[in-house]
Amino acid sequence: MKTLLIAALAVSVSPTLTLAQTSAPAAPAPAAQAAAPGPQGAPAADTPLLGAAQPAPDCGNLHGLNGRAFCVTAPLASVGALAETYIAHFESQGWLTAGGDNNRVVLIKRKDGGGCDGIQMVAFYDTAGPAAPESPGYLGFATIPGDVCASQPAPAAGATPQ
């Protein structure tokens, strides 16, 4: 099973959060290097508060996620475990971990009538301050618009992928 891992602290901050099958932690991406989230729907407002999570309605005023994602915050030292708790919660509700990149996990769930719903979870923190265990870390949750299981048309010959 693929899992999301975040280190509590890193002297040298890695630019990635990995989807891996090992227990070696990776640090969350710095705010300046964070990958732009994929297609964005609405905030996943039905996401519960789990573990050490506290509501963060302004998403830390980072990445322009305020109003675009449902965000929670917790001390950076606990964000990795909190992300794992959220993944387990969603999987218990029938969601499948489908992929992701950098600090993002994509979850999908098949609809009864066909097709799939999608949610993305992004992990981030503010690199303007110190990356100490008590620094705030964030998880943001947003729906992915459309049918994420629909087959995508193949790019035209000679087209450059975006």
Steps between C-alpha positions, in 0.01 A plus 500: 500500500630844412530741787563867549799584715617831646801563721453706810824693450777515250818699514502506124141502377428263215274638224279193496254304704502151362251228437705204607489152637784559743509661840771752409343843550525785254459864593210704368574726207588856586224748426701659220561166329165332558344356189181663390205284592325317220156592371308651787137464587345616823638469852435150635300652785367166625854399605496436877750623755715200591785449744687820586334695216359844570296696245699745287232688304758734343734210406783697660455760223731284289485388135173686435307212656283723720144425384620238251576220748390378841816527709612368835812580696712313752856531627742414220634210708160328477392583143640177353307282744194720451519454122515123552194525728307684229601251232384212724172686569429551130597141416256376768230686308583328173745753356808364323842666492548557128821701483640842558818697480721706728273583795173383349301178525210429266218278623220364283170330571282324247144628457209255491394616153854486358790737506693624802515786744838637599653680797849636534689557823798737501755537780684828549651743748627857502871510425521867602536378859711229659416136434483406868290213640246749638476702173159474334465246223189477284293251307259634238215298351313581178279311260619437146241611245356264242530125467856416599463149354394619155758417238689802380530556125844430363697814409509586133815392318774754562310664786703595804355371830423777748 
